[in-house]
Amino acid sequence: MADKTFNLQIISPTRVFFDGDAEMVEMKTTEGEIGVLAGHIPLTVILEPGVLRIKQADGKKEAALHDGFVKITKSKVTILAESCEWPDEIDVNRAEEAKLRAERRLKSGEKSVDMMRAELALKKALTRIDIAGRYK
């Protein structure tokens, strides 16, 4: 029987966030949600802010994943992330403040505001709030 696990490596500019065996990983891409099992077809996709789910033999882990790329091969998944945070690493007050700032920028209608950047900041803040709220 084929191996049901693969090596998952998540790397951010500041650290190796995760390096271990996984049975499945789920993440949000620019094309929608994707779930990866061992033996997946080779693929490279762009990630969006969202909840990352890692299923291992001993349970499930979740984290906030913010932008990046993922390279998938039959036996390995490598995620290069702008940042990735476990729920207990998230400062909820800071995320709430970031959410309010982003919403104000989006509602302002000012031409000097980079709307794409404000939308991305809002997505990141909402992801942090969502994942931290699940593990209070």
Buried (B, 14 or more C-beta within 10 A) or exposed (E): EEEEBBBBBBBBEEEEBBEEBBBBBBBBBEEEEBEBBBEBEEEEBEBBBBBBBBBBEEEEBBBBBBBBBBBBBEEEBBBBBBBBBBBEEBEEEEBBEBBEBBBEBBEEEEEEBEEEEBEBBBBBBBBBBBBBEEEE
